[in-house]
Amino acid sequence: MSVAAIGRMVKFSHSLFALPFAASAVVLVSGEARLDAWRLGLVALAVVAARTAAMAMNRIADREFDASNPRTMRRELVTGEVTPAAAWALLLGSSGAFVAAAALLSPLTGWLSLPVLAILLGYSFAKRFTWASQLWLGVAQALGPMGVAIALTGRAPLAAVVLGLGVGAWIAGFDVFYALQDADFDRGAGLRSIPARFGVAGSLRWARGLHLLAAAAVAAAGPLAGRGTGWWIGSALLAAVLLLEHRHVAPGGRLLPERINVAFFNYNAFASVGFALCALADMALRRGP
C-alpha cells in the first residue's frame, strides 16, 4: 500500500475543483472579513479534509457494489491496494481534521461542522433509499461557500448562499452525467439515482436544468456582494465551459459515455480554476495598490 494509492482512492487531485470555489467565496466576503494566512490556511484545510472524508466514506460504503460493477472493480479498496483499515483511518483522520480546523476558526463553525459532516458522509448512503442522491450531493457542495463565509465573517450573507446554490447545482448536474455510466448496474443492484429513475433523456434534461441554474446563480452572486467586471467575466467563462461540456458529452442530445471522464477533469477543472482566477483578479483590481 502506498500514499499514491490512497490519493487515487479519494481522487485527491480533484480537490482542484473544490478549492477554487472556496477562494471565490472568500472574494465575496473580503470586504467584511479579516483575511490572514492562518485563517485562510484553516479554511483550505477544512475544505480539503471535508472532501477527503466524504470520498473515503464513499469508497468504504460502496466497496461491495464496486467489486460487482465492471466500471469500478479496479478501485483501490476493491483490489487491495488500499486496506479497509487504512481507508477507515483516512476517514477518521480527515473527519477529525475538518472538525478541528472548523473549531479553530470559531466556536460557531466548530459546532456547525458536525451536522455538515453528517450531510457529507450521508451522501454515500443516499442512493440506497432515494433517487435524488445527486441532489443530496449538490446540497453537500452548496454548504461549502456558505461555510467559508461563516468561518470568515460569522454569518452567511445572501451572496454566499446564492454562490452555494450555484456550486451545488454545478456539481449535481455533472454527477447526473457521471451516474449515467452506472444506470443499468444501479437498477440491477437496487440502487437509486436520477439516471436509474429517469433514463438517459430525462437525465440530460436534469443536467441541463441544473447547469442553467448554476450559471445563473454564480453570476448573480457577484453583484449581490458588490463585485465587478472580473466576476462577470468569470461567470461568462463558466457558462461557456458548461455549454461546451454538454456539447462534448451529449452532442445533439446523444450521450457519449466514453467522453464523460475527460469532461469531468478537463472541463470542470478549467471552469473552476478559470472562474476563481477571474474572481480573485476582480478583488485585486478593486482594492487597488
N, C-alpha and C positions, 0 to 999 in steps of 0.2 A: 504494500500500500504506500502511496506517495502523496505529497501535498498537491501535486499536479492532478492526481486522480480525484482528490476531494474537491479541488477547484472546478474540475469538469463536471462533477456530480451536481454541484449547486450552480453551475454556469456563472462563476464569479465574475467573468468578464462582462456579463450582461448588467452589472451594476452601472455600466456606462449609460444605461437607459434611465436609471433612477436618479443618479446624482445631478444631471443637468437640470431636471425639473425641480429638484431641491434648491439648486442655485437660482432658478427663476423665481421661486417663492421668496428667497432672500431678497431679490431685487424688488419685489412687490412691497416688502415691509421695510426696506432700507431707510426710508425717511423717518421712521419712528423707532428703529431698533438700534441697539448697541452692538456693533459688529466688531468683534475682536477675534484673534486667531484661536483662542481657547474655545469660545462658544461655537465658532464655525467648525472647528475640528470635532467638537462633540456632536454637532448636527450631522456632519458627514459620517461619523462613526455610527450614530443611531440609524441612519438610512441604510448603510451597508449591512449592519448587523441584523436589522429587521428583515431585509430581503434574504439574507443568508439563512436565517431561522426559518422563514417561510419555505424556501426551496428545500432545505433539509427535511422539514416536516412532510413536504410533498413527496419526496423520494421515499421516505420511510413508510408513509401511509399507502403509497401506490406500489410498493415492492412486488407484491404478488401479482397485481394486474400487469405491471411492466414485464414480468417474466413470461406472461402469456401473450403479450402483444408483439408481433413481429417488428414493429417500428421501434419499440423501446427495450427489447430484450437484451440489448448490448449495453444498457446503462450500468454504471459502475457498481451500484449496490446490488444489482442482479448478478453480474459476472463475478463478484467477489473482489474486484479491485479496491473497493471500499467495504469495510466490515460494518455490520449493524452497530456494533459498539462505537465505532468511530463516527458513524452518522449521528447516533444519539448524543455523543459528546459534543459534536459540532452544533447540534440543535440546542442543547442546554447552554453551551458556552456563548453562542451568538444571541440567544434569548436573554441571558444574563447581561451581556454587553449592551444590548439595546435598553434594557430597563435601567442599568447603571448610568448610561450616558444621558438618558432622559431625566433621571433623578438629579444628576449633577447640573443639568440645565436649569431646573426649577422644581420645587415640590409639586406644582400642578402637573407638569409634564411627567414627572415620576409616577404619579397616581394614574394618569391617563394612559401610560404605556401598557398597563395590564389589560384593560379591555381592548386596546388596539392590537396587542399581541394575540389575544384570543381570536379576533377577527382575522388576522393574518394567518394564523395556524389553522383556523377553522375552514378556510378555503379548501384545504386539501381533502376535506371530507364532504364538501357541499355536493359534489356530483353523485353522492350516494343517495341523496334524497330530494334534490331539486334540479330542474333543467336550467335554472338561472345561475348556474355556477360561474359562468363568465361574468355575469353582472356582479356577483359576490366579489370576484377578483377586482372588478372596477371600483367597487366601494372601498376595498382594502387599499388600492392605489390612490384613491381620492383623498385618503386621510393624510398622505404624505405632505403635500403643500400646506394643508391646514395645520399639521403638527409642527412644521418648520415655523410657521407664523406664530403659533402659540409659544413655542420654545424661545423665540427671539423678542416677542412683544407682550406675551401674557394673554393674548386674545387672537381670535381668528376673524380678521376683517372680511367683508364681503368679497373683496378681490381674491383673497386666498381661497375662499370657498368655491368661487367660480373657477379659478385655476384648477383646484382639486377635481371639480366636476369634469373639466376638460381632459385632465390627465387620466382620470378613471375611465372616461368614455373611449379615449385613445387606446388604452391597454385592453379594455374589454373587447373593443372592436377587433383588434388583432388577435386576441385569444379565441374569438369566434373562428377566424381564419385558421388558426393553428389547430383547433379542435376538429376541424373538418377532416383532418387526416385520420382521426380515430373514430369517426361517427359509427361505422359498421361494428367495430370492435366494442364500442361503448354499449350499443344496443344489445349485442350478444352477451355482454358481461353484466347487464342490468345497471349500467351507469347512465347518468343523465347529463345532458348538455344541450345547448341551443342547436348544434348540428344534429344531434340524435333526435331532437323533438321536431325540428322544422325542415330538415333536409338541406340540400345544397342551395337551392334557390332562396328559401326562407332565410338561411344563414347569411347569404350575401346581402340580403336586404337589411338584416340586423347590423351587419358590419358597416354598410354604407350609412345607415342612420346614426350609429354610434360615432362614426368618424366625422360626419357633418356636425354633430353636437360638439365633438372635441374641438374642431376648428373654430366654431363659433364661440365656445366658452373660453378657450385660450385667448382668442383675440379680444374678447370683452373684458377679460380680467385686467389688462393693461390700463385702459382708460379709467377704470374704477379706482386704480391706485395712482393715477396721475402720470403714468408712463407715456412715452412719446414715440418718435419715429422708429427707433430701434426695435421696440416691442411690436409695432405694426409690421415691420419688415420680417421679423422672426415669425410672426403669425402667418404672413403670406407664404413664407418658405415652408412652414409646417403644413399648411393646407395643400400646397403644390405637391409636396412629397407624399402626402396621404393619397392624393388623386393618382399619382404615378404608381403608388403601391397597388391600388385597386386595378389599374390597367395592366400591371405586371402579373399579378396573381390571378386575376379573373378577367381577361380581355373579352369584351363583348358579353359578359355575364357567364363565361365558361371557365370554371375553376381549373387551374393547372397546379395540382398538388406539389409537383416537383419544384415549383418556384417559391413555395412558402418559406422554407428555411433561409433562402437567400434574401427574401424580402424582410424577414424578421430581423436579421442583423444589419444588413446594408441600409435599408430604407429607414428603419426605426432609429438606428444609431445616428445616422446623418441628421434625421429630423430633430432628435432631442438635443444633440450637441450643437447643431446649427442654430436652433431656436435659443438655447441658453446663451450662446455667444452674442447673439443679437440683443438679448435682454441685458446682459452684462455691459455691452457697449452703450446701450441707452442709459444705464445708470452712470457709467463713467463720464459720458458726454454731458449729462445734465448736472452732474456735480461740479464739472469743470476742474481746472488745475488746482 
